[in-house]
Amino acid sequence: MDFEWVAIALGDVSWISLAFFLGFLARLINLPPLVGFLATGFLLNYLGFASGETLQKLADLGITLLLFTIGLKLNLKVLIRPQVWAVTVLHLGIIIALFGASIFTLALMNVPLFKELGLGLSLLIAFALSFSSTVFVVKSLEDSGEMKSLHGQLAIGILVMQDIVAVVFIAVSSAKLPSAWALLLFLLIPLRPVFHQLLQKTGHGELMILYGLVLALGGAELFELGGVKDDLGALIMGVLISTHPKATELAKSMLGFKDLFLVGFFLTIGMAGQLSIEALIIGLLLVPFVFIKSAFIFALLTRFKLRARTALLSTLNLTNYSEFGLIVAAIGVANGWLEGEWLVVIAIAISVSFIVASRLISKDDMIYSSKRKFWSRFQLRERLPDDKLLDTLGATIAIFGMGRVGSGAYDKMRELHGETVIGIDFDAELVKKHQSLGRNVLHGDPSDADFWDKINQDYGINLVMLALPNLQASLDALAQLKEISFSGRVAATAKFPDEMTRLRESGATAVFNFYTEAGTGFADHVEANKQSS
């Protein structure tokens, strides 16, 4: 594969500098940097720049790596849950019918840009608007450390099901069936032990990153040769090695590459088509309809026995339009079904929906806790086994986050304080693993207002230890502790000095730096061994 275009793209200082500047401004006003990247695309579009082949390939590489990392973290058991596949199918059907009828009504009223649309094209545009963005949602869940939470897994499962529908649509619209060679792709399944063995022997450095790129890009290339959408190949390759112990490490090591190339993706959205006042107005008018789309997701999820909070957090992540809408519009324009302005209309609707969704997600716990009684009216009395409020069983010490740091803390506190220690994590598979090892670990979410409300009513915990995957997850938990006026001690972990300051300001009574404390612990261990010998 020719990587010359990567060097060219990275050498274009002008758009990189502009993307950095606007991304930095977005961060200063508490918006995700991707909002600044979207603005960069629209600004470049306004200045007369077009999205060329180089930038498009950069964006394609970002999406390929994104789907590969999704595969690394995807739990296939989630996809067979009716809360995923049934909700996806029902929701797509409802939104296509509702939006299609609304668009066709506007066409009958001779509204500009709509008046040329028949019923079939109205349904096509409705189909494009019925999806949510895989790129945006995964980025948001990774930033908040909630990829393994129940609401995060459900959102990802729905997106994967939508992507499967998208693959079918693209295949049908292009009238291109997979070749006979596509059957050979099934041989990848028995080759899974080979992929695992190679990953095991790559070590922990640059060779592992290179192996990840080989799997992602190689899988995409193999599927494309077989006449199947290339991105699906990257997803499948990720799934094939997702059960390996080093899969999480591989995903983390590729995070920087994926984020860098996804900048190109956000730029291409803003540079789709020629801007016009008419397209801008219609694109903005489409944005409020995203809330109708979300209302039906929330209603369906609660009908499938999910708690109101779980359903709401999944819904807020899915409150956006998808980049797939641009693909549908591009197919329509290429076939002469739609006017080129529809590319701009959908690009504007997608971009503004990202801004709206980012604000909602940043306040998701507050949105739920402030109107908890209202949201709770929609949930059923019967709950799913993995979506019930947990019982702390009289524990006095709770450790949130049972990764390597949390597990070590749990074992030490259990040694010192006995059975009064409990571990809590929102990764159901990790919880089962700890339980099989004899640890008292439960499935739960540290930012769950319902959980903390129950703790407040039945007070027993006097020490909370936060060993969570990132800063935002710890800040969310501290906000809930502040809400219930928790008077016990709260210890939290941090990676950087500025994080330690923010955690203390948010209510943590003790903050421990990973790297500093690791050195101290190492020295203590050496001294303890010297005395015992």
Secondary structure, DSSP 4 states (H G I P E B T S, - for coil): ---HHHHHHHH-HHHHHHHHHHHHHHHHTT--HHHHHHHHHHHHHHTT----HHHHHHHHHHHHHHHHHHHHH--HHHHTSHHHHHHHHHHHHHHHHHHHHHHHHHHHTT-TTTTT--HHHHHHHHHHHT---HHHHHHHHHHHT-TTSHHHHHHHHHHHHHHHHHHHHHHHHTT-PPPGGGGGGGGGTTTHHHHHHHHHTTTTSHHHHHHHHHHHHHHHHHHHHTTS-HHHHHHHHHHHTTTSTTHHHHHHHTHHHHHHHHHHHHHHHHTSS---HHHHHHHHHHTTHHHHHHHHHHHHHHHTT--HHHHHHHHHHT-S--THHHHHHHHHHHTTSS-THHHHHHHHHHHHHHHHHHHHHHTHHHHHHHTHHHHHTTS-SS--GGGSPP--TT-SEEEE--SHHHHHHHHHHHHHHGGGEEEEES-HHHHHHHHHTT--EEE--TT-HHHHHHHHHT----EEEE--SSHHHHHHHHHHHHHTT--SEEEEEESSHHHHHHHHHTT-SEEEEHHHHHHHHHHHHHHHHHHH-
